Amino acid sequence: MDTAEFRRRGKEMVDYIADYLENIEGRQVYPDVVPGYLRNLIPDAAPEHPEAYEEIVKDIERVIMPGVTHWQSPYFYAYFPTGSSFPAMLADMLSGAIGCIGFSWAASPACTELETVMLDWLGKMLNLPEEFLAGTEGQGGGVIQSTASEATLVALLAARAKILKRLQAENPGLAEPEILSKLVAYSSDQAHCSVERAGLIGGVKMKKIPSDTKFSVGGEALRKVIEEDKAAGLIPFYCCATLGTTPSCAFDNIMEIGPICNSENMWMHIDAAYAGSSFICPEFRHLLNGVEFADSFNFNPHKWLLINFDCSAMWVKKRSEIIGAFKMDPLYLQHDHQESGLVTDYRSLPLKTHLSLCQDRQEGMAP
Ligand SMILES: *Cc1c(COP(=O)(O)O)cnc(C)c1O
């Protein structure tokens, strides 16, 4: 496809998309297909000879659409709403065209700078405490993760690194496996399953705190479990509170949980994946009161803010706790500005260095 054809096909695709969304209520929201339906509609292997573009495009209606669940349909009530909008689609098109990988400031400065500033904007819209903003001199700041599950895990891994460092500094003889075997993290029994999974991936115990009759976890319930665990020789180090639980949109009492986490030197993460967008409205902002006690906070603009999947916004009070704990600095990624304190190299976030094996930011929405 040359530039001239791209101009033509691009306009056709925009028309197809506009028609699709304009008439989406006419489509059956959930497909009738059976597992394996698609394999029978296309050849067993890639064709030896190229097919005409028109023929391939016909496959959208013949092969793909019959198996699509139309999440943007007004009749879609499953799971949760996921945002999408024309400006977001156009932005995706542009970032596809720029096609850069912004793992460090130097790899494409506008990526890092735009991400940092946009997360400050979004943080200000939520009226997050100043400590969560990067500004020009702040210690905190935001980062785009793919999902809330990832944010919970990143926070847990940072908390784990922080407590390991602290305990080993206090008791140089203490071996890492011994500490790890005693670490315990907490969440509500109503928390999203990704919180439990973060414990599994992080190799630490994750305990569910019983919620009350309103499906909310309060300070008393948390304190009781902490006291029992400390008496049994365990080391509480992390608590994930939920604002807007998946089963019932319940809110944990972060005004009570927060001070306990702070006094116990535990990392407090707040998962507000879908309810978080509502805190932009002044009339709902009080539901976020207590965020000042948290070390990290997350919500998903892709759920309720008309942004295409995936875009999960995470803020931390101390960037250094996340970056420092997982820093990898291979020669091929070093650049002149990294020690200046003026730029964040997002590749230093744990998920991007640890789990994706230095394939930094290969996922994640380009800002
Ligand atoms: C949707 C949701 C999640 C999972 O979000 P992902 O971005 O898909 O990982 C986690 N927690 C809560 C409270 C949610 O509503």
The ligand as a MOL file (V3000), in Angstrom:
LIG
                    3D

  0  0  0     0  0            999 V3000
M  V30 BEGIN CTAB
M  V30 COUNTS 15 15 0 0 0
M  V30 BEGIN ATOM
M  V30 1 C -12.3670 -3.4070 36.5150 0
M  V30 2 C -11.7080 -3.4670 37.8390 0
M  V30 3 C -10.4210 -4.0100 37.9790 0
M  V30 4 C -9.6750 -4.6330 36.8340 0
M  V30 5 O -9.3110 -3.6660 35.9230 0
M  V30 6 P -8.2790 -4.0310 34.7670 0
M  V30 7 O -7.8520 -2.6770 34.2790 0
M  V30 8 O -9.0190 -4.8170 33.7480 0
M  V30 9 O -7.1470 -4.7950 35.3710 0
M  V30 10 C -9.8250 -3.9900 39.2120 0
M  V30 11 N -10.4550 -3.4720 40.2770 0
M  V30 12 C -11.7050 -2.9390 40.1860 0
M  V30 13 C -12.3510 -2.3670 41.4120 0
M  V30 14 C -12.3670 -2.9220 38.9620 0
M  V30 15 O -13.5910 -2.3780 38.8570 0
M  V30 END ATOM
M  V30 BEGIN BOND
M  V30 1 1 1 2
M  V30 2 1 2 3
M  V30 3 2 2 14
M  V30 4 1 3 4
M  V30 5 2 3 10
M  V30 6 1 4 5
M  V30 7 1 5 6
M  V30 8 2 6 7
M  V30 9 1 6 8
M  V30 10 1 6 9
M  V30 11 1 10 11
M  V30 12 2 11 12
M  V30 13 1 12 13
M  V30 14 1 12 14
M  V30 15 1 14 15
M  V30 END BOND
M  V30 END CTAB
M  END
